[in-house]
Amino acid sequence: MPPSVEDRLQDILRTTAKIEALLAGLTLDQFADDELLRMAIERYLEIICEASRRLPEAIKLDAPDINWQGMIDFGNILRHAYRSTEAEAVWNIIHNHLPPLKSFVERRMATSGG
C-alpha cells in the first residue's frame, strides 16, 4: 500500500528534525567542509522533496507561499546533477525554504489530527 498523505507529511517533519539536529550549532563553512554530513543532508532533502512531490495538489494549494515546483526541481538536481550541488545552495534551502514548509506541515497535521 502506498504511503498516505499523513505518512508523507510525517516523513517531512521527521526528516526536517533530523536535518535540524545534524546542523545545530554549525556554520556554513563547517557544513561545506564535512562531505559525509553534506551527503546525509542531501539525502534527507531528497526524501523531503519526494514526499512533497507526492502530496495532492489540493494540499499544495493551501500553501501558495511554498515553492513546490522548486522543491521538485531541487530533488531532481540532488538525484541527477549531484556533482554540481553547491554547499551554499543546500544551506540556503535548509535555512530559507525548510522553515516555512515545516510550519505548514505542522499546522496541517494539527488541523487534521495527525
PDB file as gemmi writes it, atoms N, CA and C in Angstrom:
CRYST1    1.000    1.000    1.000  90.00  90.00  90.00 P 1                      
ATOM      1  N   MET A   1       0.854  -1.178   0.000  1.00  0.00           N  
ATOM      2  CA  MET A   1       0.000   0.000   0.000  1.00  0.00           C  
ATOM      3  C   MET A   1       0.901   1.243   0.000  1.00  0.00           C  
ATOM      4  N   PRO A   2       0.621   2.183  -0.879  1.00  0.00           N  
ATOM      5  CA  PRO A   2       1.451   3.395  -0.925  1.00  0.00           C  
ATOM      6  C   PRO A   2       1.262   4.241   0.332  1.00  0.00           C  
ATOM      7  N   PRO A   3       2.262   5.059   0.643  1.00  0.00           N  
ATOM      8  CA  PRO A   3       2.147   5.927   1.818  1.00  0.00           C  
ATOM      9  C   PRO A   3       0.958   6.877   1.696  1.00  0.00           C  
ATOM     10  N   SER A   4       0.315   7.128   2.817  1.00  0.00           N  
ATOM     11  CA  SER A   4      -0.806   8.067   2.852  1.00  0.00           C  
ATOM     12  C   SER A   4      -0.278   9.496   2.882  1.00  0.00           C  
ATOM     13  N   VAL A   5      -1.189  10.440   2.743  1.00  0.00           N  
ATOM     14  CA  VAL A   5      -0.823  11.854   2.851  1.00  0.00           C  
ATOM     15  C   VAL A   5      -0.206  12.114   4.219  1.00  0.00           C  
ATOM     16  N   GLU A   6      -0.799  11.558   5.264  1.00  0.00           N  
ATOM     17  CA  GLU A   6      -0.270  11.750   6.615  1.00  0.00           C  
ATOM     18  C   GLU A   6       1.132  11.163   6.750  1.00  0.00           C  
ATOM     19  N   ASP A   7       1.360  10.001   6.110  1.00  0.00           N  
ATOM     20  CA  ASP A   7       2.701   9.402   6.121  1.00  0.00           C  
ATOM     21  C   ASP A   7       3.717  10.348   5.491  1.00  0.00           C  
ATOM     22  N   ARG A   8       3.344  10.933   4.372  1.00  0.00           N  
ATOM     23  CA  ARG A   8       4.259  11.843   3.673  1.00  0.00           C  
ATOM     24  C   ARG A   8       4.523  13.100   4.505  1.00  0.00           C  
ATOM     25  N   LEU A   9       3.484  13.621   5.137  1.00  0.00           N  
ATOM     26  CA  LEU A   9       3.667  14.795   5.999  1.00  0.00           C  
ATOM     27  C   LEU A   9       4.572  14.449   7.185  1.00  0.00           C  
ATOM     28  N   GLN A  10       4.369  13.278   7.760  1.00  0.00           N  
ATOM     29  CA  GLN A  10       5.235  12.832   8.860  1.00  0.00           C  
ATOM     30  C   GLN A  10       6.678  12.657   8.386  1.00  0.00           C  
ATOM     31  N   ASP A  11       6.855  12.136   7.184  1.00  0.00           N  
ATOM     32  CA  ASP A  11       8.207  11.996   6.631  1.00  0.00           C  
ATOM     33  C   ASP A  11       8.896  13.354   6.547  1.00  0.00           C  
ATOM     34  N   ILE A  12       8.158  14.360   6.109  1.00  0.00           N  
ATOM     35  CA  ILE A  12       8.723  15.712   6.012  1.00  0.00           C  
ATOM     36  C   ILE A  12       9.128  16.209   7.391  1.00  0.00           C  
ATOM     37  N   LEU A  13       8.251  16.056   8.368  1.00  0.00           N  
ATOM     38  CA  LEU A  13       8.563  16.530   9.721  1.00  0.00           C  
ATOM     39  C   LEU A  13       9.739  15.782  10.344  1.00  0.00           C  
ATOM     40  N   ARG A  14       9.734  14.468  10.244  1.00  0.00           N  
ATOM     41  CA  ARG A  14      10.819  13.671  10.833  1.00  0.00           C  
ATOM     42  C   ARG A  14      12.163  13.999  10.188  1.00  0.00           C  
ATOM     43  N   THR A  15      12.144  14.114   8.883  1.00  0.00           N  
ATOM     44  CA  THR A  15      13.393  14.363   8.170  1.00  0.00           C  
ATOM     45  C   THR A  15      13.895  15.779   8.425  1.00  0.00           C  
ATOM     46  N   THR A  16      12.993  16.732   8.501  1.00  0.00           N  
ATOM     47  CA  THR A  16      13.383  18.103   8.843  1.00  0.00           C  
ATOM     48  C   THR A  16      14.015  18.137  10.231  1.00  0.00           C  
ATOM     49  N   ALA A  17      13.450  17.413  11.171  1.00  0.00           N  
ATOM     50  CA  ALA A  17      14.009  17.357  12.530  1.00  0.00           C  
ATOM     51  C   ALA A  17      15.415  16.758  12.520  1.00  0.00           C  
ATOM     52  N   LYS A  18      15.642  15.761  11.689  1.00  0.00           N  
ATOM     53  CA  LYS A  18      16.979  15.164  11.587  1.00  0.00           C  
ATOM     54  C   LYS A  18      17.982  16.174  11.040  1.00  0.00           C  
ATOM     55  N   ILE A  19      17.568  16.932  10.036  1.00  0.00           N  
ATOM     56  CA  ILE A  19      18.446  17.964   9.473  1.00  0.00           C  
ATOM     57  C   ILE A  19      18.774  19.003  10.536  1.00  0.00           C  
ATOM     58  N   GLU A  20      17.757  19.456  11.238  1.00  0.00           N  
ATOM     59  CA  GLU A  20      17.974  20.461  12.290  1.00  0.00           C  
ATOM     60  C   GLU A  20      18.951  19.949  13.349  1.00  0.00           C  
ATOM     61  N   ALA A  21      18.801  18.702  13.745  1.00  0.00           N  
ATOM     62  CA  ALA A  21      19.686  18.129  14.770  1.00  0.00           C  
ATOM     63  C   ALA A  21      21.122  18.024  14.265  1.00  0.00           C  
ATOM     64  N   LEU A  22      21.288  17.603  13.030  1.00  0.00           N  
ATOM     65  CA  LEU A  22      22.638  17.455  12.481  1.00  0.00           C  
ATOM     66  C   LEU A  22      23.350  18.793  12.299  1.00  0.00           C  
ATOM     67  N   LEU A  23      22.593  19.831  12.008  1.00  0.00           N  
ATOM     68  CA  LEU A  23      23.205  21.131  11.719  1.00  0.00           C  
ATOM     69  C   LEU A  23      23.240  22.076  12.915  1.00  0.00           C  
ATOM     70  N   ALA A  24      22.695  21.659  14.039  1.00  0.00           N  
ATOM     71  CA  ALA A  24      22.639  22.534  15.219  1.00  0.00           C  
ATOM     72  C   ALA A  24      24.037  23.035  15.576  1.00  0.00           C  
ATOM     73  N   GLY A  25      24.174  24.355  15.607  1.00  0.00           N  
ATOM     74  CA  GLY A  25      25.427  24.980  16.010  1.00  0.00           C  
ATOM     75  C   GLY A  25      26.513  25.021  14.957  1.00  0.00           C  
ATOM     76  N   LEU A  26      26.248  24.515  13.765  1.00  0.00           N  
ATOM     77  CA  LEU A  26      27.261  24.510  12.715  1.00  0.00           C  
ATOM     78  C   LEU A  26      27.180  25.760  11.848  1.00  0.00           C  
ATOM     79  N   THR A  27      28.305  26.118  11.283  1.00  0.00           N  
ATOM     80  CA  THR A  27      28.367  27.217  10.323  1.00  0.00           C  
ATOM     81  C   THR A  27      28.332  26.649   8.913  1.00  0.00           C  
ATOM     82  N   LEU A  28      28.128  27.523   7.949  1.00  0.00           N  
ATOM     83  CA  LEU A  28      28.174  27.108   6.547  1.00  0.00           C  
ATOM     84  C   LEU A  28      29.523  26.477   6.230  1.00  0.00           C  
ATOM     85  N   ASP A  29      30.605  27.071   6.693  1.00  0.00           N  
ATOM     86  CA  ASP A  29      31.936  26.526   6.409  1.00  0.00           C  
ATOM     87  C   ASP A  29      32.106  25.124   6.984  1.00  0.00           C  
ATOM     88  N   GLN A  30      31.625  24.914   8.191  1.00  0.00           N  
ATOM     89  CA  GLN A  30      31.713  23.578   8.788  1.00  0.00           C  
ATOM     90  C   GLN A  30      30.899  22.578   7.980  1.00  0.00           C  
ATOM     91  N   PHE A  31      29.726  22.992   7.571  1.00  0.00           N  
ATOM     92  CA  PHE A  31      28.877  22.136   6.741  1.00  0.00           C  
ATOM     93  C   PHE A  31      29.564  21.827   5.420  1.00  0.00           C  
ATOM     94  N   ALA A  32      30.084  22.848   4.766  1.00  0.00           N  
ATOM     95  CA  ALA A  32      30.714  22.682   3.454  1.00  0.00           C  
ATOM     96  C   ALA A  32      31.938  21.772   3.518  1.00  0.00           C  
ATOM     97  N   ASP A  33      32.641  21.795   4.632  1.00  0.00           N  
ATOM     98  CA  ASP A  33      33.875  21.014   4.769  1.00  0.00           C  
ATOM     99  C   ASP A  33      33.648  19.559   5.170  1.00  0.00           C  
ATOM    100  N   ASP A  34      32.435  19.203   5.522  1.00  0.00           N  
ATOM    101  CA  ASP A  34      32.144  17.850   6.004  1.00  0.00           C  
ATOM    102  C   ASP A  34      31.356  17.086   4.935  1.00  0.00           C  
ATOM    103  N   GLU A  35      32.083  16.347   4.106  1.00  0.00           N  
ATOM    104  CA  GLU A  35      31.447  15.658   2.978  1.00  0.00           C  
ATOM    105  C   GLU A  35      30.404  14.640   3.429  1.00  0.00           C  
ATOM    106  N   LEU A  36      30.691  13.899   4.462  1.00  0.00           N  
ATOM    107  CA  LEU A  36      29.740  12.898   4.946  1.00  0.00           C  
ATOM    108  C   LEU A  36      28.448  13.555   5.431  1.00  0.00           C  
ATOM    109  N   LEU A  37      28.590  14.649   6.155  1.00  0.00           N  
ATOM    110  CA  LEU A  37      27.416  15.388   6.622  1.00  0.00           C  
ATOM    111  C   LEU A  37      26.619  15.926   5.439  1.00  0.00           C  
ATOM    112  N   ARG A  38      27.305  16.499   4.470  1.00  0.00           N  
ATOM    113  CA  ARG A  38      26.614  17.021   3.285  1.00  0.00           C  
ATOM    114  C   ARG A  38      25.834  15.927   2.575  1.00  0.00           C  
ATOM    115  N   MET A  39      26.449  14.769   2.432  1.00  0.00           N  
ATOM    116  CA  MET A  39      25.769  13.663   1.756  1.00  0.00           C  
ATOM    117  C   MET A  39      24.515  13.241   2.527  1.00  0.00           C  
ATOM    118  N   ALA A  40      24.613  13.187   3.846  1.00  0.00           N  
ATOM    119  CA  ALA A  40      23.450  12.820   4.665  1.00  0.00           C  
ATOM    120  C   ALA A  40      22.345  13.857   4.522  1.00  0.00           C  
ATOM    121  N   ILE A  41      22.710  15.125   4.597  1.00  0.00           N  
ATOM    122  CA  ILE A  41      21.719  16.197   4.484  1.00  0.00           C  
ATOM    123  C   ILE A  41      21.076  16.179   3.105  1.00  0.00           C  
ATOM    124  N   GLU A  42      21.881  15.991   2.075  1.00  0.00           N  
ATOM    125  CA  GLU A  42      21.324  15.944   0.722  1.00  0.00           C  
ATOM    126  C   GLU A  42      20.353  14.778   0.573  1.00  0.00           C  
ATOM    127  N   ARG A  43      20.657  13.650   1.175  1.00  0.00           N  
ATOM    128  CA  ARG A  43      19.729  12.513   1.133  1.00  0.00           C  
ATOM    129  C   ARG A  43      18.428  12.854   1.852  1.00  0.00           C  
ATOM    130  N   TYR A  44      18.538  13.494   3.005  1.00  0.00           N  
ATOM    131  CA  TYR A  44      17.330  13.905   3.719  1.00  0.00           C  
ATOM    132  C   TYR A  44      16.510  14.886   2.886  1.00  0.00           C  
ATOM    133  N   LEU A  45      17.183  15.788   2.196  1.00  0.00           N  
ATOM    134  CA  LEU A  45      16.456  16.727   1.337  1.00  0.00           C  
ATOM    135  C   LEU A  45      15.772  16.003   0.183  1.00  0.00           C  
ATOM    136  N   GLU A  46      16.403  14.957  -0.337  1.00  0.00           N  
ATOM    137  CA  GLU A  46      15.753  14.153  -1.378  1.00  0.00           C  
ATOM    138  C   GLU A  46      14.442  13.574  -0.857  1.00  0.00           C  
ATOM    139  N   ILE A  47      14.462  13.072   0.360  1.00  0.00           N  
ATOM    140  CA  ILE A  47      13.253  12.499   0.963  1.00  0.00           C  
ATOM    141  C   ILE A  47      12.171  13.566   1.091  1.00  0.00           C  
ATOM    142  N   ILE A  48      12.549  14.739   1.576  1.00  0.00           N  
ATOM    143  CA  ILE A  48      11.590  15.835   1.724  1.00  0.00           C  
ATOM    144  C   ILE A  48      11.032  16.245   0.369  1.00  0.00           C  
ATOM    145  N   CYS A  49      11.902  16.365  -0.624  1.00  0.00           N  
ATOM    146  CA  CYS A  49      11.449  16.763  -1.963  1.00  0.00           C  
ATOM    147  C   CYS A  49      10.506  15.723  -2.553  1.00  0.00           C  
ATOM    148  N   GLU A  50      10.833  14.452  -2.380  1.00  0.00           N  
ATOM    149  CA  GLU A  50       9.981  13.390  -2.920  1.00  0.00           C  
ATOM    150  C   GLU A  50       8.641  13.334  -2.192  1.00  0.00           C  
ATOM    151  N   ALA A  51       8.656  13.441  -0.879  1.00  0.00           N  
ATOM    152  CA  ALA A  51       7.397  13.439  -0.122  1.00  0.00           C  
ATOM    153  C   ALA A  51       6.538  14.631  -0.531  1.00  0.00           C  
ATOM    154  N   SER A  52       7.164  15.776  -0.729  1.00  0.00           N  
ATOM    155  CA  SER A  52       6.433  16.978  -1.152  1.00  0.00           C  
ATOM    156  C   SER A  52       5.853  16.805  -2.549  1.00  0.00           C  
ATOM    157  N   ARG A  53       6.637  16.203  -3.421  1.00  0.00           N  
ATOM    158  CA  ARG A  53       6.190  15.985  -4.803  1.00  0.00           C  
ATOM    159  C   ARG A  53       4.936  15.121  -4.846  1.00  0.00           C  
ATOM    160  N   ARG A  54       4.839  14.197  -3.925  1.00  0.00           N  
ATOM    161  CA  ARG A  54       3.727  13.249  -3.923  1.00  0.00           C  
ATOM    162  C   ARG A  54       2.499  13.715  -3.142  1.00  0.00           C  
ATOM    163  N   LEU A  55       2.568  14.907  -2.572  1.00  0.00           N  
ATOM    164  CA  LEU A  55       1.382  15.441  -1.886  1.00  0.00           C  
ATOM    165  C   LEU A  55       0.324  15.829  -2.915  1.00  0.00           C  
ATOM    166  N   PRO A  56      -0.942  15.667  -2.595  1.00  0.00           N  
ATOM    167  CA  PRO A  56      -2.003  16.072  -3.519  1.00  0.00           C  
ATOM    168  C   PRO A  56      -1.964  17.581  -3.786  1.00  0.00           C  
ATOM    169  N   GLU A  57      -2.345  17.954  -4.983  1.00  0.00           N  
ATOM    170  CA  GLU A  57      -2.357  19.371  -5.367  1.00  0.00           C  
ATOM    171  C   GLU A  57      -3.233  20.198  -4.433  1.00  0.00           C  
ATOM    172  N   ALA A  58      -4.318  19.621  -3.951  1.00  0.00           N  
ATOM    173  CA  ALA A  58      -5.214  20.361  -3.050  1.00  0.00           C  
ATOM    174  C   ALA A  58      -4.477  20.820  -1.798  1.00  0.00           C  
ATOM    175  N   ILE A  59      -3.579  20.010  -1.305  1.00  0.00           N  
ATOM    176  CA  ILE A  59      -2.791  20.402  -0.129  1.00  0.00           C  
ATOM    177  C   ILE A  59      -1.813  21.504  -0.501  1.00  0.00           C  
ATOM    178  N   LYS A  60      -1.170  21.356  -1.638  1.00  0.00           N  
ATOM    179  CA  LYS A  60      -0.197  22.362  -2.075  1.00  0.00           C  
ATOM    180  C   LYS A  60      -0.861  23.720  -2.291  1.00  0.00           C  
ATOM    181  N   LEU A  61      -2.099  23.709  -2.740  1.00  0.00           N  
ATOM    182  CA  LEU A  61      -2.816  24.970  -2.958  1.00  0.00           C  
ATOM    183  C   LEU A  61      -3.079  25.707  -1.649  1.00  0.00           C  
ATOM    184  N   ASP A  62      -3.075  24.980  -0.536  1.00  0.00           N  
ATOM    185  CA  ASP A  62      -3.253  25.607   0.780  1.00  0.00           C  
ATOM    186  C   ASP A  62      -2.012  26.368   1.233  1.00  0.00           C  
ATOM    187  N   ALA A  63      -0.913  26.202   0.516  1.00  0.00           N  
ATOM    188  CA  ALA A  63       0.346  26.870   0.888  1.00  0.00           C  
ATOM    189  C   ALA A  63       1.004  27.463  -0.354  1.00  0.00           C  
ATOM    190  N   PRO A  64       0.399  28.506  -0.917  1.00  0.00           N  
ATOM    191  CA  PRO A  64       0.947  29.084  -2.144  1.00  0.00           C  
ATOM    192  C   PRO A  64       2.297  29.767  -1.943  1.00  0.00           C  
ATOM    193  N   ASP A  65       2.661  30.053  -0.690  1.00  0.00           N  
ATOM    194  CA  ASP A  65       3.950  30.691  -0.420  1.00  0.00           C  
ATOM    195  C   ASP A  65       5.113  29.705  -0.499  1.00  0.00           C  
ATOM    196  N   ILE A  66       4.816  28.424  -0.538  1.00  0.00           N  
ATOM    197  CA  ILE A  66       5.868  27.411  -0.661  1.00  0.00           C  
ATOM    198  C   ILE A  66       6.105  27.138  -2.140  1.00  0.00           C  
ATOM    199  N   ASN A  67       7.360  27.150  -2.522  1.00  0.00           N  
ATOM    200  CA  ASN A  67       7.733  26.916  -3.914  1.00  0.00           C  
ATOM    201  C   ASN A  67       7.787  25.404  -4.164  1.00  0.00           C  
ATOM    202  N   TRP A  68       6.628  24.814  -4.377  1.00  0.00           N  
ATOM    203  CA  TRP A  68       6.533  23.368  -4.557  1.00  0.00           C  
ATOM    204  C   TRP A  68       7.314  22.907  -5.780  1.00  0.00           C  
ATOM    205  N   GLN A  69       7.186  23.629  -6.883  1.00  0.00           N  
ATOM    206  CA  GLN A  69       7.906  23.227  -8.089  1.00  0.00           C  
ATOM    207  C   GLN A  69       9.410  23.340  -7.879  1.00  0.00           C  
ATOM    208  N   GLY A  70       9.828  24.366  -7.155  1.00  0.00           N  
ATOM    209  CA  GLY A  70      11.250  24.499  -6.841  1.00  0.00           C  
ATOM    210  C   GLY A  70      11.765  23.321  -6.033  1.00  0.00           C  
ATOM    211  N   MET A  71      10.931  22.817  -5.134  1.00  0.00           N  
ATOM    212  CA  MET A  71      11.325  21.649  -4.342  1.00  0.00           C  
ATOM    213  C   MET A  71      11.468  20.417  -5.227  1.00  0.00           C  
ATOM    214  N   ILE A  72      10.523  20.243  -6.137  1.00  0.00           N  
ATOM    215  CA  ILE A  72      10.601  19.117  -7.066  1.00  0.00           C  
ATOM    216  C   ILE A  72      11.862  19.232  -7.904  1.00  0.00           C  
ATOM    217  N   ASP A  73      12.113  20.429  -8.416  1.00  0.00           N  
ATOM    218  CA  ASP A  73      13.298  20.651  -9.246  1.00  0.00           C  
ATOM    219  C   ASP A  73      14.580  20.393  -8.464  1.00  0.00           C  
ATOM    220  N   PHE A  74      14.627  20.857  -7.213  1.00  0.00           N  
ATOM    221  CA  PHE A  74      15.828  20.645  -6.411  1.00  0.00           C  
ATOM    222  C   PHE A  74      16.027  19.161  -6.117  1.00  0.00           C  
ATOM    223  N   GLY A  75      14.941  18.437  -5.877  1.00  0.00           N  
ATOM    224  CA  GLY A  75      15.056  16.987  -5.693  1.00  0.00           C  
ATOM    225  C   GLY A  75      15.663  16.325  -6.915  1.00  0.00           C  
ATOM    226  N   ASN A  76      15.259  16.779  -8.099  1.00  0.00           N  
ATOM    227  CA  ASN A  76      15.832  16.238  -9.335  1.00  0.00           C  
ATOM    228  C   ASN A  76      17.312  16.570  -9.449  1.00  0.00           C  
ATOM    229  N   ILE A  77      17.687  17.771  -9.051  1.00  0.00           N  
ATOM    230  CA  ILE A  77      19.107  18.143  -9.066  1.00  0.00           C  
ATOM    231  C   ILE A  77      19.893  17.228  -8.130  1.00  0.00           C  
ATOM    232  N   LEU A  78      19.371  17.011  -6.940  1.00  0.00           N  
ATOM    233  CA  LEU A  78      20.070  16.149  -5.984  1.00  0.00           C  
ATOM    234  C   LEU A  78      20.237  14.733  -6.516  1.00  0.00           C  
ATOM    235  N   ARG A  79      19.242  14.243  -7.238  1.00  0.00           N  
ATOM    236  CA  ARG A  79      19.300  12.880  -7.758  1.00  0.00           C  
ATOM    237  C   ARG A  79      20.130  12.758  -9.027  1.00  0.00           C  
ATOM    238  N   HIS A  80      20.052  13.761  -9.895  1.00  0.00           N  
ATOM    239  CA  HIS A  80      20.629  13.599 -11.228  1.00  0.00           C  
ATOM    240  C   HIS A  80      21.817  14.502 -11.530  1.00  0.00           C  
ATOM    241  N   ALA A  81      21.938  15.610 -10.837  1.00  0.00           N  
ATOM    242  CA  ALA A  81      23.052  16.533 -11.084  1.00  0.00           C  
ATOM    243  C   ALA A  81      23.833  16.752  -9.795  1.00  0.00           C  
ATOM    244  N   TYR A  82      23.967  15.675  -9.044  1.00  0.00           N  
ATOM    245  CA  TYR A  82      24.572  15.748  -7.709  1.00  0.00           C  
ATOM    246  C   TYR A  82      25.993  16.303  -7.716  1.00  0.00           C  
ATOM    247  N   ARG A  83      26.696  16.171  -8.816  1.00  0.00           N  
ATOM    248  CA  ARG A  83      28.075  16.674  -8.867  1.00  0.00           C  
ATOM    249  C   ARG A  83      28.132  18.192  -8.887  1.00  0.00           C  
ATOM    250  N   SER A  84      27.021  18.819  -9.226  1.00  0.00           N  
ATOM    251  CA  SER A  84      27.018  20.284  -9.312  1.00  0.00           C  
ATOM    252  C   SER A  84      26.327  20.944  -8.120  1.00  0.00           C  
ATOM    253  N   THR A  85      25.979  20.156  -7.112  1.00  0.00           N  
ATOM    254  CA  THR A  85      25.301  20.711  -5.941  1.00  0.00           C  
ATOM    255  C   THR A  85      26.301  21.468  -5.075  1.00  0.00           C  
ATOM    256  N   GLU A  86      26.020  22.737  -4.845  1.00  0.00           N  
ATOM    257  CA  GLU A  86      26.898  23.584  -4.042  1.00  0.00           C  
ATOM    258  C   GLU A  86      26.418  23.619  -2.593  1.00  0.00           C  
ATOM    259  N   ALA A  87      27.363  23.612  -1.677  1.00  0.00           N  
ATOM    260  CA  ALA A  87      27.029  23.647  -0.249  1.00  0.00           C  
ATOM    261  C   ALA A  87      26.199  24.878   0.094  1.00  0.00           C  
ATOM    262  N   GLU A  88      26.520  26.015  -0.506  1.00  0.00           N  
ATOM    263  CA  GLU A  88      25.774  27.247  -0.208  1.00  0.00           C  
ATOM    264  C   GLU A  88      24.318  27.142  -0.644  1.00  0.00           C  
ATOM    265  N   ALA A  89      24.074  26.497  -1.783  1.00  0.00           N  
ATOM    266  CA  ALA A  89      22.696  26.334  -2.252  1.00  0.00           C  
ATOM    267  C   ALA A  89      21.907  25.440  -1.296  1.00  0.00           C  
ATOM    268  N   VAL A  90      22.526  24.363  -0.857  1.00  0.00           N  
ATOM    269  CA  VAL A  90      21.870  23.456   0.088  1.00  0.00           C  
ATOM    270  C   VAL A  90      21.597  24.188   1.402  1.00  0.00           C  
ATOM    271  N   TRP A  91      22.579  24.924   1.888  1.00  0.00           N  
ATOM    272  CA  TRP A  91      22.453  25.698   3.134  1.00  0.00           C  
ATOM    273  C   TRP A  91      21.305  26.704   3.020  1.00  0.00           C  
ATOM    274  N   ASN A  92      21.223  27.376   1.894  1.00  0.00           N  
ATOM    275  CA  ASN A  92      20.157  28.355   1.652  1.00  0.00           C  
ATOM    276  C   ASN A  92      18.784  27.690   1.701  1.00  0.00           C  
ATOM    277  N   ILE A  93      18.650  26.562   1.073  1.00  0.00           N  
ATOM    278  CA  ILE A  93      17.366  25.855   1.078  1.00  0.00           C  
ATOM    279  C   ILE A  93      16.992  25.443   2.497  1.00  0.00           C  
ATOM    280  N   ILE A  94      17.963  24.926   3.223  1.00  0.00           N  
ATOM    281  CA  ILE A  94      17.703  24.484   4.594  1.00  0.00           C  
ATOM    282  C   ILE A  94      17.239  25.641   5.469  1.00  0.00           C  
ATOM    283  N   HIS A  95      17.891  26.774   5.347  1.00  0.00           N  
ATOM    284  CA  HIS A  95      17.609  27.892   6.249  1.00  0.00           C  
ATOM    285  C   HIS A  95      16.499  28.825   5.771  1.00  0.00           C  
ATOM    286  N   ASN A  96      16.204  28.818   4.474  1.00  0.00           N  
ATOM    287  CA  ASN A  96      15.193  29.745   3.961  1.00  0.00           C  
ATOM    288  C   ASN A  96      13.918  29.077   3.461  1.00  0.00           C  
ATOM    289  N   HIS A  97      14.000  27.824   3.063  1.00  0.00           N  
ATOM    290  CA  HIS A  97      12.827  27.166   2.484  1.00  0.00           C  
ATOM    291  C   HIS A  97      12.234  26.078   3.378  1.00  0.00           C  
ATOM    292  N   LEU A  98      13.071  25.430   4.172  1.00  0.00           N  
ATOM    293  CA  LEU A  98      12.523  24.395   5.059  1.00  0.00           C  
ATOM    294  C   LEU A  98      11.660  24.944   6.189  1.00  0.00           C  
ATOM    295  N   PRO A  99      12.024  26.069   6.820  1.00  0.00           N  
ATOM    296  CA  PRO A  99      11.176  26.551   7.926  1.00  0.00           C  
ATOM    297  C   PRO A  99       9.716  26.798   7.542  1.00  0.00           C  
ATOM    298  N   PRO A 100       9.426  27.458   6.395  1.00  0.00           N  
ATOM    299  CA  PRO A 100       8.009  27.627   6.049  1.00  0.00           C  
ATOM    300  C   PRO A 100       7.319  26.295   5.733  1.00  0.00           C  
ATOM    301  N   LEU A 101       8.049  25.378   5.116  1.00  0.00           N  
ATOM    302  CA  LEU A 101       7.475  24.059   4.835  1.00  0.00           C  
ATOM    303  C   LEU A 101       7.156  23.338   6.140  1.00  0.00           C  
ATOM    304  N   LYS A 102       8.094  23.356   7.065  1.00  0.00           N  
ATOM    305  CA  LYS A 102       7.874  22.712   8.363  1.00  0.00           C  
ATOM    306  C   LYS A 102       6.666  23.322   9.068  1.00  0.00           C  
ATOM    307  N   SER A 103       6.572  24.638   9.079  1.00  0.00           N  
ATOM    308  CA  SER A 103       5.436  25.309   9.728  1.00  0.00           C  
ATOM    309  C   SER A 103       4.118  24.907   9.089  1.00  0.00           C  
ATOM    310  N   PHE A 104       4.090  24.870   7.765  1.00  0.00           N  
ATOM    311  CA  PHE A 104       2.874  24.470   7.067  1.00  0.00           C  
ATOM    312  C   PHE A 104       2.485  23.040   7.433  1.00  0.00           C  
ATOM    313  N   VAL A 105       3.451  22.132   7.404  1.00  0.00           N  
ATOM    314  CA  VAL A 105       3.158  20.726   7.704  1.00  0.00           C  
ATOM    315  C   VAL A 105       2.686  20.577   9.149  1.00  0.00           C  
ATOM    316  N   GLU A 106       3.318  21.281  10.076  1.00  0.00           N  
ATOM    317  CA  GLU A 106       2.877  21.217  11.476  1.00  0.00           C  
ATOM    318  C   GLU A 106       1.438  21.708  11.620  1.00  0.00           C  
ATOM    319  N   ARG A 107       1.110  22.821  10.960  1.00  0.00           N  
ATOM    320  CA  ARG A 107      -0.278  23.328  11.010  1.00  0.00           C  
ATOM    321  C   ARG A 107      -1.240  22.323  10.391  1.00  0.00           C  
ATOM    322  N   ARG A 108      -0.857  21.780   9.273  1.00  0.00           N  
ATOM    323  CA  ARG A 108      -1.701  20.821   8.564  1.00  0.00           C  
ATOM    324  C   ARG A 108      -1.949  19.577   9.428  1.00  0.00           C  
ATOM    325  N   MET A 109      -0.894  19.082  10.052  1.00  0.00           N  
ATOM    326  CA  MET A 109      -1.027  17.898  10.904  1.00  0.00           C  
ATOM    327  C   MET A 109      -1.893  18.204  12.126  1.00  0.00           C  
ATOM    328  N   ALA A 110      -1.761  19.401  12.679  1.00  0.00           N  
ATOM    329  CA  ALA A 110      -2.550  19.779  13.860  1.00  0.00           C  
ATOM    330  C   ALA A 110      -4.033  19.858  13.529  1.00  0.00           C  
ATOM    331  N   THR A 111      -4.361  20.370  12.351  1.00  0.00           N  
ATOM    332  CA  THR A 111      -5.773  20.507  11.986  1.00  0.00           C  
ATOM    333  C   THR A 111      -6.375  19.200  11.501  1.00  0.00           C  
ATOM    334  N   SER A 112      -5.522  18.286  11.020  1.00  0.00           N  
ATOM    335  CA  SER A 112      -6.056  17.011  10.537  1.00  0.00           C  
ATOM    336  C   SER A 112      -6.035  15.938  11.616  1.00  0.00           C  
ATOM    337  N   GLY A 113      -5.452  16.286  12.770  1.00  0.00           N  
ATOM    338  CA  GLY A 113      -5.395  15.324  13.860  1.00  0.00           C  
ATOM    339  C   GLY A 113      -4.278  14.318  13.716  1.00  0.00           C  
ATOM    340  N   GLY A 114      -3.327  14.576  12.753  1.00  0.00           N  
ATOM    341  CA  GLY A 114      -2.245  13.615  12.522  1.00  0.00           C  
ATOM    342  C   GLY A 114      -1.091  13.837  13.311  1.00  0.00           C  
TER     343      GLY A 114                                                      
END                                                                             
